[in-house]
Amino acid sequence: MSAPSRAAAEWHQRAWRGLLTGVMALFLVNVGLIIAAVATSSFARRWLGTWLPDGWTVSWYAEAWKEFQLLHVLWVTVEVVFAVVFLSLLLGVPAAYTLARREFAGKRALMLLFLLPLMVPPFTYGIPLATVLYQAHVGGTIWGVILANLIPTVPFVILVMTPFIEQIDINLESAARVFGANTTRVFRYVLVPLLAPGILAASLLVLVRTIAMFELTFLTAGADSQTLVVALYYAVFAAGVRAPQSVDAMAMIYMAVTLVWLLIALRFVDPTQLVSRVKEHPRAA
Amino acid sequence: MNGAPALADVAGSARRVPFDRVLLLVWPAAIFMLALFVYPFLYGLWLSFQTKEGGALANYVHFFTTDNLYPTIWITLKLALPATLINVGLSLPIAYRLRRKSRFQRWVTTLLVVPITLGTVLVAEGMLIYFGPKGWLSQFVQLLHLYDAPIRLTHNFWGVLISLVVSGFPFTFLLILSYITGIDPVLARAASTLGAGPREQFTQIYLPLLAPGLAICFCLAFVQAFSVFPSAVLLGSPAGPTRVISIAAYEAAFEQYDYALASAIAMIMGAVQLVIVVAVLGLRKAFYRGPVVGGKG
């Protein structure tokens, strides 16, 4: 290769890398500014067409708290989220155990059953689901919201937990069984303590996803069973009825709740786990 | 793989195998999914053929002959396909660039999780302020005299498209990054000792191995974008250019209480998604034949 063409290739490569970094930086800066705009507006006394508001105030938060009945909404959110985390673990972990340890007829069909709800977007199955729930008179209640939110989270727990369980040496279980432990005791004294990190990761991921789950909650919640994100949607939807700063104050409260849990979750999980369901497990090593 | 059934056969011929009670543990979850995922779907399918007048297909006929219903398919495709192409097209080179573990990679992935976690409703509210006619972007553009007329990026097609990129790009990026980091870098190093530059490494090693993952990522990103709802309402003009199919389904169910028509629209929505998914997976097979998973071990 001659010297000038090599220099050209190098320049090419550097320009390409610069372009990619630029696109990424542009994206992140704009997302940051979108969030900063909400924050600025929520503290603004008045903000009309200037770079920064005329004056600052925190009174919108008190107003939003009262106007949108945020105490009630937050309480519903807590109830829904913790019920969903608890029930999805209760249903998902034993199922993951069977899938990790046993080969049986129909296992592939079962895996498909657990994969589909993660592939099909919530709005597509949410409409028929809401129809069924309303006919069973659970639609519009907090139980309807919890049941609907379990549909994507139970399979999610199964898919996160299965590789965790596969990593545990089966001899530990056999040893416990030799000493007379039944399945319940094996779970209680051997598996659950060993699985604690996996269960923690799964429950944090379910928690963060449920706080932000809009579609299913929106389709199944009644006036008394809205979670924070659905209440926020209605507030933005009815913009113009109330001061925009008040809606933004509510958005900030939602953001604070979500980000606190996200920060806690990121201490224990890899960010890519929020989108791809299963971590590449280090079994090959 | 098939060691267990063979073992069961041997044991079964000798004497009756005692029932494996561990298998019972999978039933609660399986019954739950059957009752709340499969049954509603089948019920919706059945309901969509129930009509007060006309034949069994009356709801579908109604959809495809009503002026504010059938165009929603095209409107949604016009939003979802460009958004997915932009997201996958941007994610692939950037994720490839960041494939090696570094502090920068860690920072970028952590920052990108934030818009995913916050969700579309909050991003929509932020975009209404930031991209609005008096928002920071418009002020900045006018300060630099790049474009002097007022820019309109909210309450139209562009608002929804941008929101699909803002919430979709982090998803595709993180997914593709996890696929790329799953490919053994030893393969690329081997290629480089044979004189392959970064571009050859990409086209000859990474791209063929990534093809299955890319196809799945495209499908997942597309079906998400195709069922766009909150941002189409909040950032678009839900009566006109961004009246997407999920808005039509929602209105049928919760404003007209016509659950049969709503179920029919949901089935059509699922069918269009299925068609695109099958087409993408078919295209992948047509372009690339080879081991689906390679380079491990």
Contacts between the chains, C-beta under 8 A, distances in Angstrom:
chain1	res1	chain2	res2	distance
A	9	B	197	7.7
A	13	B	198	6.9
A	17	B	97	6.5
A	20	B	93	5.7
A	20	B	94	5.2
A	20	B	97	5.1
A	21	B	97	7.9
A	23	B	90	6.3
A	23	B	94	6.8
A	24	B	94	5.6
A	24	B	108	6.6
A	27	B	169	6.5
A	28	B	108	7.5
A	28	B	111	5.7
A	28	B	112	7.7
A	30	B	130	7.7
A	30	B	166	7.8
A	31	B	111	7.9
A	31	B	114	7.3
A	31	B	115	5.3
A	31	B	123	8.0
A	31	B	166	6.3
A	33	B	130	5.7
A	33	B	136	6.1
A	33	B	137	7.8
A	34	B	123	6.5
A	34	B	126	3.7
A	34	B	127	5.7
A	34	B	129	7.9
A	34	B	130	4.7
A	34	B	166	7.3
A	35	B	114	7.7
A	35	B	118	7.6
A	35	B	126	5.7
A	37	B	126	5.5
A	37	B	129	4.2
A	37	B	130	4.2
A	37	B	135	6.7
A	37	B	136	6.3
A	38	B	122	7.3
A	38	B	125	6.1
A	38	B	126	4.6
A	38	B	129	6.5
A	41	B	129	5.6
A	48	B	134	6.7
A	49	B	134	4.0
A	49	B	139	7.7
A	51	B	136	7.3
A	51	B	139	6.4
A	90	B	28	7.9
A	91	B	28	5.2
A	91	B	29	4.5
A	91	B	32	5.8
A	92	B	29	6.1
A	94	B	25	3.7
A	94	B	26	7.2
A	94	B	28	7.0
A	94	B	29	7.4
A	95	B	25	6.3
A	95	B	26	4.6
A	95	B	28	7.2
A	95	B	29	3.7
A	95	B	30	7.0
A	97	B	22	7.3
A	97	B	25	5.8
A	98	B	22	5.7
A	98	B	23	6.0
A	98	B	25	4.7
A	98	B	26	4.0
A	99	B	26	6.6
A	101	B	22	6.7
A	102	B	4	7.6
A	102	B	20	6.8
A	102	B	22	6.0
A	102	B	23	6.3
A	103	B	3	7.9
A	103	B	4	3.7
A	103	B	5	6.9
A	104	B	4	7.8
A	104	B	20	7.8
A	104	B	23	6.0
A	105	B	5	7.7
A	110	B	26	6.8
A	110	B	30	6.1
A	113	B	30	6.6
A	113	B	33	5.3
A	113	B	34	7.4
A	113	B	37	7.6
A	113	B	38	7.2
A	114	B	29	7.4
A	114	B	33	6.7
A	116	B	37	7.1
A	117	B	33	7.0
A	117	B	37	5.4
A	119	B	219	7.9
A	119	B	220	6.8
A	119	B	223	7.2
A	120	B	223	7.0
A	120	B	270	7.2
A	120	B	273	7.8
A	121	B	223	5.1
A	121	B	224	5.4
A	121	B	226	7.2
A	121	B	227	3.9
A	121	B	273	7.6
A	122	B	227	7.3
A	123	B	227	3.9
A	123	B	229	5.6
A	123	B	246	4.8
A	123	B	249	7.5
A	123	B	269	7.5
A	124	B	223	7.7
A	124	B	227	5.6
A	124	B	266	6.0
A	124	B	269	5.3
A	124	B	270	4.9
A	124	B	273	6.8
A	125	B	37	6.5
A	125	B	40	6.8
A	125	B	41	6.0
A	125	B	266	7.6
A	125	B	270	8.0
A	127	B	44	7.0
A	127	B	249	5.2
A	127	B	250	7.6
A	127	B	253	5.6
A	127	B	262	5.3
A	127	B	263	6.6
A	127	B	265	7.5
A	127	B	266	4.2
A	128	B	40	4.4
A	128	B	41	5.7
A	128	B	43	6.2
A	128	B	44	2.9
A	128	B	45	7.9
A	128	B	47	7.5
A	128	B	263	5.5
A	128	B	266	5.8
A	129	B	36	6.7
A	129	B	37	7.7
A	129	B	40	4.4
A	130	B	253	6.8
A	131	B	40	7.1
A	131	B	43	7.3
A	131	B	44	6.5
A	131	B	47	6.9
A	131	B	253	7.0
A	131	B	259	4.7
A	131	B	262	7.1
A	131	B	263	6.5
A	132	B	36	7.9
A	132	B	39	7.0
A	132	B	40	4.3
A	132	B	43	5.7
A	132	B	44	8.0
A	147	B	36	6.1
A	148	B	36	7.8
A	150	B	32	7.0
A	150	B	36	7.3
A	151	B	33	7.4
A	151	B	36	5.6
A	151	B	37	5.5
A	154	B	29	5.6
A	154	B	32	6.3
A	154	B	33	6.8
A	155	B	33	7.2
A	158	B	29	6.6
A	183	B	21	6.7
A	183	B	22	6.5
A	183	B	25	7.7
A	208	B	117	5.8
A	212	B	117	5.9
A	212	B	118	6.9
A	212	B	119	4.0
A	214	B	119	5.9
A	214	B	120	6.7
A	214	B	121	5.6
A	214	B	229	8.0
A	214	B	230	5.9
A	215	B	227	7.7
A	215	B	229	6.3
A	215	B	230	8.0
A	218	B	229	7.9
A	218	B	230	7.9
A	219	B	250	7.9
A	229	B	119	6.1
A	229	B	121	5.6
A	229	B	122	7.8
A	232	B	121	5.4
A	232	B	122	6.9
A	232	B	125	7.3
A	233	B	121	4.8
A	233	B	230	5.8
A	233	B	234	7.5
A	236	B	121	6.7
A	236	B	124	6.6
A	236	B	125	5.0
A	236	B	128	7.4
A	236	B	234	5.5
A	237	B	233	6.7
A	237	B	234	6.6
A	239	B	128	7.7
A	244	B	129	7.8
A	247	B	125	6.9
A	248	B	125	7.0
A	248	B	129	7.5
A	251	B	122	5.7
A	251	B	125	5.1
A	251	B	126	7.7
A	254	B	122	6.3
A	255	B	118	6.2
A	255	B	122	6.2
A	258	B	117	5.6
A	258	B	118	5.9
A	258	B	119	7.8
A	259	B	114	7.3
A	259	B	117	7.4
A	259	B	118	7.8
A	262	B	113	6.8
A	262	B	114	7.2
A	262	B	117	4.8
A	266	B	110	6.4
A	266	B	113	7.2
A	271	B	109	4.3
A	271	B	110	5.4
A	271	B	112	7.3
A	271	B	113	4.5
A	271	B	174	6.5
A	272	B	109	6.4
A	272	B	174	4.9
A	272	B	175	7.7
A	272	B	177	6.2
A	272	B	178	4.2
A	274	B	113	5.6
A	274	B	116	6.1
A	274	B	117	7.1
A	274	B	174	7.1
A	275	B	116	6.9
A	275	B	170	7.9
A	275	B	171	5.3
A	275	B	174	4.4
A	275	B	175	5.0
A	275	B	178	7.5
A	276	B	174	7.0
A	276	B	175	5.4
A	276	B	178	4.4
A	276	B	179	7.9
A	280	B	178	7.6
A	280	B	181	7.9
A	280	B	182	5.3
A	284	B	296	6.4
A	284	B	297	6.5
